[in-house]
Amino acid sequence: MENLFLLVVILINPRFIDDPAVGYIKFNRDYPNINRIVETKPLNSYLLYPPQLELILTASANQETVYVSFTSNQDLYAGWTNPKLCSNYQNWDYWWLNTRLGIDSFDSLYVLVSLYNYSNSNYNFHRDVLDYSGALIHQDAEWNGYHQQPIIKDGAGRNIYIGHPVLGWNDNMDAGAVDFINYIYSSKADASGNLYFTLLDSVGNFVYEQVPVFIGDTAQSWPGDSHLEVDSQGNIYICWSRNMNEIVYTKSSDGGVTWSLPIVVAFDFVNQVNKPEILIGPNDCIYFIWQHWTGAHNCLVYKKLYPDGTCSVDITNLTPQMTPEVWAPEFAMDSDTNIHIVWSTSYQGSNSLYYTLIDGKLDKAGAPASDSELTIVQEYAFYTASELNRYPKIVIDSLNCPDVIFDQGPYGTGTDKSVYHMKKTLPPQGIAIFPDSSKLILTIDTTNGYNSYFLTSGPGRYFVRVWGWNQLGELGWDTASIYITAVQEQHTYNFNEPLLKIYPQPFTKYVKIILSDRAGDFRNLKIYNSSGRLVRTITCHRQVDTQKREIIWDGSDELGNSLPAGCYFIKLDNSPRIYKLTAIK
């Protein structure tokens, strides 16, 4: 029947494990053993009432298109959640709290506050464990890890290293890193100009204990301010601010036995360059941010290197207007190589905390990039309060949502202080998984309900997952599947003989579409994005002097704008068959 539509509605529970779309979501509702918890105060009264989503898939009569729609029993929300209190600290005998933030593979959050202050030489930690929405699961009044190197072991047995908060005591270490065999790497830079490296094995035994990397040439006024990262090849990087005038790093390719001489990232011998952070991306590119004092303002500065150390994006000021002021920026990278940055405007604290998002994939071949080229979300105050807020920390969860903690309260000793959590939720999301296991990100239209669609690529079962958040940061989701038998045709085609071939596949800048003589006479070749939207129509003319025709596409739309990386579909106007191609940037 020409008007026949296929309708599939599948309501599933979290234990439906045969659906590959379910495994894409990671969050933890298996709470720890309550008998092992030391309660220090009543837990937050946040209860899990996540949105309930109901997903419906329908196929068009010719099964070329799958329409996606879903409903929610709660309003879905995109933006920063309201702050949730983690813990209070009364009459605190230090200028601020010293915090660390970690996240495990189930998106459970671990918030540490050092118990050390002027009147308490305890090197242990107060620990809060939060669920994926930031609601408090439990607290440990006093907790520590191997050799004062706090470590979290997630449900899969992998260690998530958090690190010792910076205060400057003799055995202070940086936040460090863990490799794929759970070895723990950390560094230490002290006020005497010394830099040390420590390596623990997966059960906490010392492999190297505070081995000198450099002695006497890294003096700085902020002891402990070094940062370490490990790339996919096992190379170790430590960066720091040398004498407050140079951002430098050193590299070890033999597990920390030998180190390169300091490699200069940036310098200013008149004003300060300070508080550097280092991050290694999934492609082993090396990313740096730091604060640069111009003599009047602190700016947020960025630089990106290739894995071989050559420059990809040179020194770039992300706050060229000199406002807001920038202090102690922290950053994290999501699965799409976007970089999320948070900071406050003063070490004493400020009423506002700031956030920006930049494109970590951008490559300027060694040249600086303008702020407008790099920035996805311009820096803005994501939280403002009458109280002072300091030292935000950030991690990214499995669905690319930033989680942030910060210290709130008066600056100075003997005052009450608190730690709060906030989460940035995204607009409703969706993904389609094709029979060949390829994935397409769906664009959800929220103007009239929640809707999307995509083009099929042939027979087989298609899985779809959609999800969204409420204003508390709680996640609702649903999955459904639909089986496509075959695209209904008005003509008989031999699908073993393709009408066109695509080379190269995937492509970067240009792709060649080779049309066979079997393609027959047609006028238009149409290209659709992963959401089924037509992005380019190429008018074709038959060449009678050859058996094949070639079309070169540069990955642009009708207006000549470069389209983003992703999956695209090609269709000839005289054939029901659809061909998939992939663009990478």
C-alpha positions as CSV (number, residue, x, y, z in Angstrom):
1,M,0.0,0.0,0.0
2,E,1.4,3.3,-1.1
3,N,0.3,5.1,2.0
4,L,1.4,2.4,4.4
5,F,3.5,3.7,7.2
6,L,5.5,1.5,9.6
7,L,5.0,2.3,13.2
8,V,7.2,0.9,15.9
9,V,7.0,1.9,19.5
10,I,9.3,0.2,22.0
11,L,9.3,1.0,25.7
12,I,12.3,-0.4,27.5
13,N,13.7,-0.6,30.9
14,P,17.3,0.1,31.9
15,R,18.1,-3.7,31.9
16,F,17.4,-4.0,28.1
17,I,21.0,-4.8,27.2
18,D,20.5,-6.2,23.7
19,D,20.0,-2.8,22.2
20,P,23.3,-1.2,21.3
21,A,21.8,2.3,21.8
22,V,21.3,1.6,25.5
23,G,25.0,0.9,26.1
24,Y,25.8,4.4,24.8
25,I,24.4,5.9,28.1
26,K,26.6,5.6,31.2
27,F,25.4,6.7,34.6
28,N,25.4,5.0,38.0
29,R,22.4,4.3,40.1
30,D,24.0,1.4,42.0
31,Y,24.8,3.2,45.2
32,P,27.8,2.1,47.3
33,N,27.5,-0.1,50.4
34,I,26.0,2.2,53.0
35,N,27.7,0.3,55.8
36,R,31.0,1.6,54.7
37,I,30.0,5.2,54.7
38,V,30.9,7.7,57.4
39,E,28.0,10.1,57.6
40,T,28.9,13.7,58.5
41,K,25.6,15.4,58.0
42,P,22.2,14.6,56.5
43,L,22.4,13.9,52.8
44,N,20.8,16.2,50.3
45,S,17.2,15.4,49.8
46,Y,17.4,15.2,46.0
47,L,15.5,12.2,44.8
48,L,15.8,10.7,41.3
49,Y,12.7,11.6,39.4
50,P,14.2,11.8,35.9
51,P,12.0,12.7,32.9
52,Q,10.2,9.8,31.3
53,L,10.6,9.9,27.5
54,E,8.5,7.9,25.1
55,L,10.0,7.4,21.6
56,I,8.1,6.6,18.4
57,L,9.7,5.7,15.1
58,T,7.7,5.7,11.8
59,A,8.9,4.9,8.3
60,S,7.7,6.6,5.1
61,A,5.8,4.5,2.6
62,N,8.9,3.8,0.5
63,Q,11.0,3.3,3.7
64,E,13.5,5.9,2.5
65,T,13.0,8.0,5.6
66,V,12.6,7.3,9.3
67,Y,10.7,9.9,11.3
68,V,11.6,10.3,15.0
69,S,9.4,11.8,17.6
70,F,9.2,11.6,21.4
71,T,7.3,13.1,24.3
72,S,8.4,13.8,27.9
73,N,6.4,13.9,31.1
74,Q,8.6,16.8,32.3
75,D,9.9,20.0,30.7
76,L,13.3,19.4,29.3
77,Y,16.0,21.9,30.1
78,A,19.2,23.2,28.5
79,G,21.6,25.3,30.5
80,W,23.3,25.5,33.9
81,T,21.5,23.8,36.8
82,N,21.1,25.6,40.1
83,P,24.0,25.1,42.5
84,K,23.7,22.0,44.8
85,L,25.5,22.1,48.1
86,C,28.1,19.4,48.6
87,S,29.4,20.3,52.1
88,N,30.0,23.1,54.6
89,Y,33.2,23.9,56.5
90,Q,32.8,26.2,59.6
91,N,35.4,28.5,60.9
92,W,37.9,27.3,58.3
93,D,41.5,28.2,59.2
94,Y,42.8,28.9,55.7
95,W,42.1,31.5,53.0
96,W,40.1,29.2,50.7
97,L,39.3,25.6,50.4
98,N,41.5,23.2,48.3
99,T,39.4,21.0,46.1
100,R,39.7,18.3,43.5
101,L,37.1,16.9,41.2
102,G,37.0,13.5,39.4
103,I,34.5,11.5,37.4
104,D,34.3,7.7,36.8
105,S,33.0,5.7,33.9
106,F,29.5,5.7,35.3
107,D,29.5,9.5,35.6
108,S,29.6,9.4,39.4
109,L,31.5,12.5,40.6
110,Y,34.1,12.6,43.4
111,V,34.7,15.9,45.2
112,L,37.7,16.1,47.6
113,V,38.5,18.9,50.0
114,S,41.8,18.8,51.8
115,L,41.5,18.8,55.6
116,Y,44.9,20.5,56.0
117,N,44.8,24.1,57.2
118,Y,46.7,26.3,59.6
119,S,45.3,24.7,62.7
120,N,45.0,21.1,61.3
121,S,48.0,19.3,59.8
122,N,45.8,16.4,58.6
123,Y,46.7,15.5,55.0
124,N,43.6,13.4,54.4
125,F,40.4,14.5,52.7
126,H,36.8,15.1,53.1
127,R,35.1,13.2,50.2
128,D,31.7,13.8,48.7
129,V,30.4,11.3,46.1
130,L,27.7,12.7,43.7
131,D,25.5,11.0,41.2
132,Y,25.5,12.2,37.5
133,S,23.1,15.0,38.3
134,G,25.2,16.3,41.2
135,A,22.9,14.9,43.9
136,L,24.9,13.8,47.0
137,I,25.1,10.0,47.3
138,H,27.4,9.8,50.4
139,Q,30.2,11.4,52.3
140,D,33.5,10.3,53.9
141,A,34.5,12.5,56.7
142,E,38.2,11.5,56.3
143,W,39.6,9.6,53.3
144,N,42.8,9.1,51.5
145,G,44.5,7.0,48.8
146,Y,47.9,5.5,48.1
147,H,50.7,7.6,49.7
148,Q,48.5,10.6,49.9
149,Q,47.7,10.2,46.2
150,P,43.9,9.9,46.2
151,I,42.6,7.3,43.8
152,I,39.1,6.2,42.8
153,K,38.4,2.8,41.3
154,D,35.3,2.7,39.1
155,G,32.9,-0.2,38.5
156,A,35.0,-1.6,35.7
157,G,38.1,-1.7,37.9
158,R,39.9,1.2,36.2
159,N,41.5,3.8,38.4
160,I,40.4,7.4,38.2
161,Y,43.2,9.6,39.7
162,I,42.2,12.8,41.4
163,G,45.3,14.2,43.0
164,H,46.4,16.1,46.1
165,P,44.9,19.7,46.4
166,V,47.5,22.4,46.1
167,L,48.7,23.9,49.4
168,G,52.4,23.7,49.1
169,W,53.4,21.2,51.8
170,N,56.5,19.1,51.3
171,D,54.9,16.1,49.8
172,N,52.4,17.9,47.6
173,M,51.7,16.4,44.2
174,D,49.8,17.7,41.2
175,A,46.5,16.2,39.9
176,G,48.4,13.7,37.8
177,A,47.2,11.0,35.4
178,V,46.6,7.3,35.1
179,D,47.6,5.2,32.1
180,F,45.8,2.2,30.5
181,I,47.4,-0.3,32.9
182,N,46.5,1.9,36.0
183,Y,50.0,3.2,36.7
184,I,49.7,6.6,38.5
185,Y,51.9,9.5,37.4
186,S,52.3,12.8,39.3
187,S,54.7,15.7,39.6
188,K,55.7,18.3,42.2
189,A,57.1,21.8,41.8
190,D,58.2,23.6,44.9
191,A,59.1,27.2,45.8
192,S,62.8,26.4,45.7
193,G,62.8,25.8,42.0
194,N,62.7,22.0,42.1
195,L,60.6,19.7,39.9
196,Y,60.0,16.0,40.9
197,F,58.4,13.0,39.3
198,T,56.6,10.2,41.1
199,L,55.2,6.9,39.6
200,L,53.1,4.4,41.4
201,D,52.0,1.0,40.1
202,S,48.4,-0.1,39.9
203,V,48.4,-1.4,43.5
204,G,50.1,1.7,45.0
205,N,53.8,0.6,45.2
206,F,56.4,3.2,44.3
207,V,58.1,2.8,41.0
208,Y,59.8,6.2,41.2
209,E,59.5,8.3,44.3
210,Q,60.0,12.1,43.9
211,V,62.8,11.6,41.3
212,P,64.4,15.0,40.5
213,V,63.5,16.2,37.0
214,F,65.0,19.7,37.4
215,I,66.7,21.3,40.4
216,G,66.9,25.0,41.1
217,D,65.6,26.6,37.9
218,T,61.8,26.5,38.2
219,A,61.3,28.9,41.1
220,Q,57.8,30.2,41.3
221,S,55.6,31.9,43.9
222,W,52.9,29.2,43.6
223,P,54.5,26.0,44.8
224,G,53.0,22.7,43.6
225,D,51.8,24.4,40.4
226,S,52.9,21.8,37.9
227,H,50.7,19.7,35.8
228,L,51.2,16.3,34.2
229,E,49.6,14.4,31.2
230,V,50.3,11.1,29.5
231,D,49.5,10.5,25.8
232,S,48.4,7.3,24.0
233,Q,52.0,6.3,23.3
234,G,53.0,6.5,26.9
235,N,54.9,9.8,26.5
236,I,54.8,11.9,29.8
237,Y,54.5,15.7,29.7
238,I,54.9,18.0,32.7
239,C,54.3,21.8,32.3
240,W,54.8,24.6,34.7
241,S,55.6,28.3,35.0
242,R,59.3,28.9,35.3
243,N,60.2,32.0,37.3
244,M,56.7,33.3,36.5
245,N,58.0,34.5,33.2
246,E,57.9,31.4,31.0
247,I,55.4,28.6,30.3
248,V,57.5,25.5,29.7
249,Y,57.1,21.7,29.5
250,T,59.3,18.7,29.6
251,K,58.7,15.3,27.9
252,S,59.8,11.8,28.8
253,S,59.5,9.0,26.2
254,D,60.9,6.2,28.5
255,G,58.5,6.1,31.4
256,G,60.1,9.0,33.4
257,V,63.7,7.8,33.4
258,T,65.0,10.7,31.3
259,W,63.5,14.0,30.5
260,S,64.0,16.6,27.7
261,L,65.3,20.1,28.5
262,P,62.5,22.6,29.2
263,I,60.6,23.5,26.0
264,V,59.3,27.0,26.0
265,V,55.6,27.5,25.1
266,A,55.4,31.2,25.9
267,F,57.3,33.9,27.7
268,D,57.1,37.4,29.0
269,F,60.1,38.7,30.9
270,V,58.3,41.9,32.0
271,N,55.0,40.6,33.2
272,Q,53.8,37.2,34.5
273,V,52.7,34.2,32.6
274,N,51.3,31.8,35.2
275,K,48.8,29.0,36.2
276,P,49.4,26.8,33.1
277,E,47.2,23.8,32.4
278,I,48.1,21.0,29.9
279,L,45.8,18.6,28.2
280,I,46.4,15.8,25.7
281,G,43.7,15.2,23.2
282,P,42.6,11.9,21.6
283,N,44.8,12.6,18.6
284,D,47.8,13.2,21.0
285,C,47.8,16.9,20.2
286,I,49.0,19.0,23.2
287,Y,46.8,21.8,24.5
288,F,47.8,24.6,26.9
289,I,46.0,27.4,28.6
290,W,47.3,29.9,31.1
291,Q,46.8,33.4,32.6
292,H,48.9,36.2,31.2
293,W,49.3,39.4,33.2
294,T,49.6,42.3,30.7
295,G,50.6,44.9,33.4
296,A,46.9,45.9,33.8
297,H,44.8,42.8,33.2
298,N,45.0,39.0,33.4
299,C,44.1,37.4,30.0
300,L,43.2,33.8,29.1
301,V,45.7,32.4,26.6
302,Y,45.6,29.3,24.5
303,K,48.1,27.3,22.4
304,K,48.0,23.9,20.6
305,L,50.9,21.7,19.5
306,Y,51.0,18.7,17.2
307,P,52.2,15.4,18.8
308,D,55.7,16.1,17.5
309,G,55.8,19.4,19.3
310,T,55.4,21.7,16.3
311,C,52.8,24.4,16.5
312,S,49.2,23.9,15.3
313,V,47.6,27.1,16.8
314,D,50.1,29.6,18.2
315,I,49.6,31.9,21.2
316,T,46.0,33.2,21.1
317,N,44.3,35.6,23.6
318,L,40.8,34.2,24.3
319,T,39.8,37.4,26.2
320,P,41.1,40.1,23.8
321,Q,38.8,42.8,25.4
322,M,40.8,42.4,28.6
323,T,37.6,41.6,30.5
324,P,36.7,39.6,32.4
325,E,39.9,39.2,34.5
326,V,41.1,35.6,34.5
327,W,42.5,33.6,37.5
328,A,43.5,29.9,37.6
329,P,41.7,28.7,34.5
330,E,40.8,25.0,34.3
331,F,39.8,23.0,31.2
332,A,38.5,19.7,30.1
333,M,37.9,18.1,26.6
334,D,34.7,16.4,25.4
335,S,34.4,13.5,23.0
336,D,34.1,15.9,20.0
337,T,37.4,17.6,20.9
338,N,35.7,20.7,22.2
339,I,37.5,22.4,25.1
340,H,35.5,23.7,28.1
341,I,37.2,26.3,30.2
342,V,36.1,27.8,33.6
343,W,37.8,30.4,35.9
344,S,37.2,33.0,38.5
345,T,38.5,36.6,38.3
346,S,40.6,36.7,41.5
347,Y,42.4,34.3,43.8
348,Q,40.4,36.0,46.6
349,G,37.2,35.1,44.9
350,S,34.7,36.9,42.7
351,N,31.0,37.2,42.6
352,S,30.9,35.6,39.1
353,L,32.4,32.4,37.6
354,Y,33.1,32.3,33.9
355,Y,32.9,29.7,31.1
356,T,33.9,29.5,27.5
357,L,33.9,26.7,24.9
358,I,36.5,26.6,22.0
359,D,37.0,24.3,19.1
360,G,40.0,22.0,19.8
361,K,40.0,20.6,16.2
362,L,40.9,24.0,14.7
363,D,44.3,24.0,13.0
364,K,46.0,27.2,11.9
365,A,49.3,25.6,10.8
366,G,51.3,27.4,13.4
367,A,49.6,30.8,13.2
368,P,47.5,32.4,16.0
369,A,43.8,32.2,15.7
370,S,41.3,35.0,16.3
371,D,39.0,34.6,19.2
372,S,36.0,34.5,16.8
373,E,37.6,31.6,14.9
374,L,38.2,29.5,18.0
375,T,35.3,30.3,20.1
376,I,32.1,28.2,20.0
377,V,30.5,29.8,23.1
378,Q,31.9,33.2,24.0
379,E,33.1,33.6,27.6
380,Y,30.2,34.5,29.9
381,A,29.4,34.5,33.6
382,F,27.6,31.2,34.2
383,Y,27.0,31.8,37.9
384,T,26.8,35.1,39.9
385,A,26.1,35.4,43.6
386,S,26.4,37.9,46.4
387,E,29.0,35.6,48.0
388,L,32.6,35.2,46.7
389,N,33.3,32.2,44.5
390,R,36.7,30.7,43.8
391,Y,38.7,28.1,41.9
392,P,36.1,26.3,39.8
393,K,37.1,22.7,38.7
394,I,35.6,21.0,35.6
395,V,35.1,17.5,34.2
396,I,33.0,16.3,31.3
397,D,30.6,13.4,31.6
398,S,29.9,10.7,29.0
399,L,27.2,12.8,27.3
400,N,29.5,15.8,26.9
401,C,27.9,17.8,29.8
402,P,30.3,19.9,31.9
403,D,30.2,19.3,35.7
404,V,31.8,22.1,37.8
405,I,32.5,22.5,41.5
406,F,33.6,25.7,43.2
407,D,34.5,27.1,46.7
408,Q,32.1,29.7,48.1
409,G,32.5,32.0,51.1
410,P,34.4,34.9,52.4
411,Y,38.1,35.1,51.6
412,G,40.3,34.8,54.8
413,T,40.9,32.6,57.8
414,G,38.3,31.7,60.4
415,T,35.3,32.0,58.0
416,D,32.6,29.6,56.9
417,K,33.0,28.1,53.4
418,S,31.1,25.7,51.2
419,V,31.6,23.6,48.1
420,Y,28.8,23.6,45.4
421,H,28.2,21.7,42.2
422,M,26.6,22.8,38.9
423,K,26.0,21.0,35.7
424,K,25.5,22.4,32.1
425,T,22.8,20.3,30.4
426,L,22.3,20.3,26.6
427,P,19.3,20.6,24.3
428,P,17.6,17.2,23.7
429,Q,19.9,14.8,21.9
430,G,19.5,11.8,19.6
431,I,21.5,9.2,17.8
432,A,20.6,6.7,15.1
433,I,22.6,3.4,14.8
434,F,22.5,1.9,11.3
435,P,22.6,-1.9,10.6
436,D,26.3,-1.6,9.8
437,S,26.8,-0.1,13.3
438,S,27.6,3.4,12.0
439,K,26.1,6.2,14.0
440,L,24.4,9.4,13.0
441,I,23.8,12.3,15.4
442,L,20.3,13.5,15.1
443,T,19.3,17.2,15.2
444,I,16.2,17.5,17.4
445,D,13.6,20.1,16.4
446,T,12.0,21.5,19.5
447,T,9.7,24.1,17.9
448,N,6.7,21.8,17.8
449,G,7.4,18.9,20.2
450,Y,10.5,16.9,19.8
451,N,11.1,15.6,16.3
452,S,13.8,14.5,13.8
453,Y,14.3,12.2,10.9
454,F,17.0,10.5,8.9
455,L,17.4,8.7,5.6
456,T,17.9,5.0,5.5
457,S,20.7,3.3,3.6
458,G,19.2,-0.1,3.0
459,P,17.4,-3.0,4.7
460,G,18.1,-4.0,8.3
461,R,17.3,-2.9,11.9
462,Y,17.9,0.7,12.9
463,F,18.2,1.7,16.6
464,V,17.4,5.2,17.8
465,R,18.2,6.7,21.2
466,V,17.0,10.0,22.5
467,W,17.7,11.8,25.8
468,G,17.2,15.0,27.6
469,W,17.6,16.6,31.0
470,N,15.2,18.4,33.5
471,Q,16.2,21.5,35.4
472,L,17.8,19.4,38.2
473,G,20.2,17.8,35.7
474,E,18.4,14.4,35.8
475,L,18.5,12.4,32.6
476,G,15.6,10.9,30.9
477,W,16.0,8.6,27.8
478,D,14.3,6.0,25.7
479,T,15.3,3.7,22.8
480,A,13.4,2.2,20.0
481,S,14.2,0.2,16.8
482,I,12.6,-0.2,13.4
483,Y,13.2,-2.8,10.8
484,I,13.5,-1.6,7.2
485,T,12.8,-4.4,4.7
486,A,13.7,-2.8,1.4
487,V,13.1,0.5,-0.3
488,Q,10.0,0.2,-2.5
489,E,10.9,0.7,-6.1
490,Q,9.1,1.4,-9.3
491,H,11.8,-0.1,-11.4
492,T,14.0,-3.2,-11.0
493,Y,17.7,-2.5,-10.2
494,N,20.6,-4.8,-9.8
495,F,21.9,-3.7,-6.4
496,N,25.0,-5.8,-6.9
497,E,26.2,-3.3,-9.5
498,P,26.4,0.2,-8.0
499,L,25.3,3.2,-9.9
500,L,28.1,5.2,-8.5
501,K,31.4,4.8,-6.6
502,I,32.8,7.2,-4.0
503,Y,36.6,7.9,-3.6
504,P,38.2,8.5,-1.2
505,Q,36.0,7.2,1.6
506,P,36.1,8.9,4.1
507,F,37.2,12.2,2.6
508,T,38.7,15.4,4.0
509,K,38.6,18.3,1.4
510,Y,37.3,16.7,-1.8
511,V,35.5,13.6,-2.8
512,K,35.2,12.1,-6.3
513,I,31.7,10.6,-7.2
514,I,32.1,8.3,-10.2
515,L,28.9,7.6,-12.0
516,S,28.5,4.4,-14.0
517,D,26.8,4.3,-17.4
518,R,24.0,2.4,-15.7
519,A,23.0,5.5,-13.9
520,G,21.1,6.5,-17.0
521,D,19.8,9.9,-17.8
522,F,19.2,12.1,-14.8
523,R,19.4,15.7,-14.0
524,N,20.2,16.1,-10.3
525,L,22.5,14.5,-7.7
526,K,21.3,15.4,-4.3
527,I,23.3,15.3,-1.0
528,Y,21.6,15.1,2.4
529,N,23.1,15.5,5.9
530,S,22.6,12.9,8.7
531,S,19.3,14.5,9.7
532,G,17.9,14.1,6.2
533,R,18.1,17.8,5.3
534,L,19.1,18.5,1.7
535,V,22.4,20.4,1.8
536,R,23.5,20.4,-1.9
537,T,22.0,19.7,-5.3
538,I,24.5,19.2,-8.2
539,T,23.1,19.4,-11.7
540,C,24.6,16.7,-14.0
541,H,24.9,16.4,-17.7
542,R,25.4,13.2,-19.6
543,Q,28.8,12.8,-21.3
544,V,28.3,10.8,-24.4
545,D,32.0,10.3,-25.1
546,T,32.7,8.2,-22.0
547,Q,31.2,5.3,-20.1
548,K,31.7,7.0,-16.7
549,R,31.1,10.5,-15.4
550,E,33.0,12.1,-12.5
551,I,31.7,14.7,-10.1
552,I,34.0,16.5,-7.6
553,W,32.4,17.7,-4.4
554,D,34.3,20.0,-2.0
555,G,32.0,19.3,1.0
556,S,30.2,22.7,0.7
557,D,26.5,23.6,0.7
558,E,24.6,25.5,-1.8
559,L,26.1,28.8,-0.6
560,G,29.6,27.5,-0.7
561,N,29.9,27.2,3.0
562,S,32.0,24.3,4.3
563,L,29.9,21.7,5.9
564,P,30.9,20.0,9.2
565,A,32.4,16.5,9.5
566,G,29.9,13.7,9.6
567,C,27.9,11.3,7.5
568,Y,26.2,12.4,4.3
569,F,23.9,10.6,1.8
570,I,23.9,10.8,-2.0
571,K,20.8,10.1,-4.1
572,L,20.2,10.3,-7.9
573,D,16.8,11.7,-8.8
574,N,16.0,8.8,-11.0
575,S,16.9,6.1,-8.5
576,P,15.6,5.1,-5.1
577,R,19.0,3.9,-3.9
578,I,21.0,5.9,-1.4
579,Y,24.8,6.0,-0.9
580,K,26.6,7.0,2.2
581,L,29.8,9.0,2.4
582,T,31.7,10.3,5.4
583,A,33.5,13.7,5.8
584,I,36.3,14.1,8.3
585,K,38.1,17.3,9.0
